[in-house]
Amino acid sequence: MERYVSIGEAAQIKGVSIDTLRLWEEKEILIPVRTEGGHRRYKLSDLLGANNNTNKKTVAYARVSSHDQKADLERQALVLSAYCEHQDYNYILIQDLGSGLNYKKKGLRKLIDLILGEEVDRLVVTNKDRLLRFGSELVFGLCEHFGVEVIILNKKEEATFEEDLAKDVLEIITVFSARLYGSRSRKNQEILRNLVKAIDTEDNLD
């Protein structure tokens, strides 16, 4: 016998919000049946099989800011690949190199093009800030609009304001240091190194 569930249960099964399910209904991505009282009911088989279009794929996205973080990029790639293979997803791995402040990274642009082209079933990242240091919500908003499931493997506890501020300042310094290194005096380079060192020291004291 076919089992039906409420919109709240359906949202939990798909890992999305109730508003997303309503949006999917409007876009005819996932259409529920209605009870006599007008309540939405979803077939469990539809929920478990929805959006499994063979033309769509899972995108695993990994990013680091600089070449000296190559080991971390490889670690992310291994974790993402292992997860997707365990889930038996048809996936592609996008690896990006560049600052979290850079919206023009080749991999990020490819990801957005795939989402806009409705070729993505789900997006998998290790951490939220692997997409962008600022503005990751914009990408997640696109995912919600196009019915793309988002899976964040490491949902760590919210960082404190001071921790976020230190990371943001460090990211900005890293971006500008790349522009100054080699084109300015050793004095500027030394100032930048001292700033980064001071932030790291302060972060370790918390």
Number of C-alpha atoms within 10 A of each C-alpha: 3 6 9 18 16 14 19 15 15 24 17 11 13 16 13 18 15 16 12 20 22 17 18 18 13 11 13 10 14 18 19 22 12 11 9 7 6 8 11 18 19 20 18 17 11 15 18 12 10 14 19 16 11 9 11 18 20 21 25 24 24 27 29 21 19 14 11 9 12 14 11 14 20 15 12 22 21 13 16 22 19 12 15 19 11 9 9 9 16 15 20 13 16 16 17 19 19 19 21 22 17 15 16 11 15 13 20 23 12 13 20 15 13 16 23 14 11 16 19 25 26 21 20 22 22 20 17 18 14 19 27 19 16 13 13 14 13 11 16 17 12 14 22 19 15 21 23 22 19 19 17 13 14 10 10 9 6 8 9 9 8 12 13 12 12 16 15 16 14 16 18 13 15 18 17 11 17 12 10 15 14 10 10 11 10 12 9 14 17 11 12 18 14 12 15 16 13 12 14 14 11 12 13 8 6 7
